[in-house]
Structures are given as structure tokens and as C-alpha cells.
Amino acid sequence: SVTWKEFPVIRLDMSGVKGITLDEINDALKRLVKKSAKDSHGIFLEDNAKRSAATLFSTYINELYYRKKEKVVVLIDEYDNPILSSLGTPGLATPCKKLMAGFYKMLKFTAAQNWIRFRYVTGITHFRLA
């Protein structure tokens, strides 16, 4: 008999993260993270205007890890949508790419903290997020 172990899962669908300014995109990311935390796990993340979406995401992973006492599985769908949607606005693509690089670097940071069990990220394009 196989015993399956359950892990807490964060699923973020980036298809709705859009904006015509960097602040709008950052705010959309923050709303997505807060909604996922609240709806999926009953976690209410405190936020303020100065807090970045990346910091909020890291806090979410950390909080879930400590509440469940298990490593977290992170699934991100359409990771490239915020960048692709910014291409039509002059001057927005490069700052958006930097914003998203910071957001996704939190996956590396939280993995280094040993909070991540597995991460799976999907999209249709390849961006170098140096």
C-alpha cells in the first residue's frame, strides 16, 4: 500500500496580471498573491504601498511553510503574461521584466531557505530574467 504525503500548494495564474504602468502590474501581482493566500489557505497577508509583490510572495511561501510544517509546492501558469502584456506600452517592457525577475527570484530565495518542495512554471516564451 502506498501512502501519499500531502504538501501545501500555491497556484498562481498570471493570465490576469496586466497594466499600463509598472505600479498597476505590481498591484495586480499583489492582489493575485493575497487572493491566493486568503482563498486557498486562509492566510491574510498584510500589505502597504511600499511593499513589493516579490516580498509579499516570499512572505506567503514562508507563512504557509511554517503553518503547515511542510515544504510548499508552487505552480505558476502563464509566467510570461505580465511581460507580454507590457510590450504594447512604450517604455514598460524593460521595467516590467525587472519587476518580474525580482518576483521569480523569490522562488530561488525561498528554495534556498528550504521552504520549497517543488516548483513548476509554465509559459509560451523564454525570457532571460538576468
C-alpha positions in Angstrom: 0.0 0.0 0.0 1.3 3.4 -1.0 0.9 6.3 1.4 0.8 9.6 -0.3 2.1 12.7 1.5 0.2 15.9 1.1 2.0 19.2 0.6 0.6 22.7 0.7 0.2 24.1 -2.9 0.3 27.7 -4.1 -1.1 28.1 -7.6 -0.8 31.4 -9.4 -2.4 32.0 -12.8 -0.7 35.1 -14.2 -3.1 35.4 -17.1 -4.9 38.3 -15.4 -1.8 40.3 -14.4 -1.9 43.3 -16.7 -1.5 47.0 -16.5 -0.4 50.1 -18.4 2.0 51.2 -15.7 4.5 49.4 -13.6 2.6 50.2 -10.4 -0.6 48.7 -11.9 1.3 45.5 -12.7 2.8 45.3 -9.3 -0.6 46.0 -7.7 -2.2 43.2 -9.8 0.6 40.8 -8.7 0.0 41.7 -5.1 -3.8 41.2 -5.5 -3.2 37.8 -7.0 -0.8 36.7 -4.2 -3.2 38.0 -1.5 -6.2 36.3 -3.0 -4.4 33.0 -3.4 -3.3 33.2 0.3 -6.7 34.0 1.6 -8.9 31.8 -0.7 -6.6 28.7 -0.7 -5.1 28.7 2.8 -7.0 31.3 4.9 -3.8 33.4 5.2 -4.4 37.1 5.4 -1.2 38.9 4.2 -0.6 42.4 5.5 0.3 44.9 2.7 1.2 48.5 2.3 2.0 50.7 -0.7 5.8 50.3 -0.2 5.8 46.5 -0.1 6.7 44.9 -3.4 4.8 41.9 -4.9 8.0 39.9 -4.6 8.3 40.5 -0.8 4.6 39.6 -0.4 5.1 36.4 -2.4 8.1 35.4 -0.2 6.0 36.1 2.9 3.2 33.9 1.6 5.5 31.0 1.0 7.2 31.5 4.4 3.9 31.7 6.2 2.4 28.7 4.5 5.6 26.6 5.2 5.5 27.5 8.9 1.7 27.0 9.3 1.6 23.6 7.6 5.1 22.4 8.8 5.7 21.1 5.3 7.6 22.3 2.2 5.5 24.2 -0.3 4.7 23.3 -3.9 4.5 26.3 -6.2 2.7 26.2 -9.5 2.8 29.3 -11.8 0.8 29.3 -15.0 1.5 31.8 -17.8 4.5 33.3 -16.1 5.3 35.4 -19.1 1.9 37.1 -19.4 2.8 40.3 -17.4 5.8 40.9 -19.7 3.9 40.0 -22.9 1.1 42.4 -22.0 3.5 45.2 -21.3 5.1 45.0 -24.8 2.4 47.3 -26.3 3.1 50.2 -23.9 6.3 52.1 -24.9 8.9 52.0 -22.2 7.1 49.5 -20.0 8.6 46.2 -21.1 12.1 46.6 -19.6 10.9 47.8 -16.2 8.2 45.0 -16.2 10.9 42.4 -17.0 12.9 43.7 -14.0 9.8 43.6 -11.7 9.0 40.0 -12.8 12.7 39.0 -12.4 12.5 40.1 -8.8 9.2 38.3 -8.3 10.6 35.0 -9.7 13.9 35.3 -7.8 11.8 34.8 -4.7 11.4 31.2 -5.8 15.2 30.8 -5.7 15.4 32.6 -2.3 12.7 30.5 -0.7 14.1 27.3 -2.2 17.5 28.2 -0.6 15.6 28.6 2.7 14.4 25.0 2.2 10.8 26.1 2.1 10.0 24.7 -1.4 9.3 21.1 -2.2 8.6 21.6 -5.9 8.1 24.4 -8.4 6.6 24.3 -11.8 6.4 27.3 -14.0 4.7 27.4 -17.5 4.6 29.9 -20.3 4.9 30.2 -24.0 8.0 32.3 -24.3 11.6 32.3 -23.0 12.9 35.4 -21.3 16.3 35.8 -19.8 15.5 37.4 -16.5 19.1 38.4 -15.7 
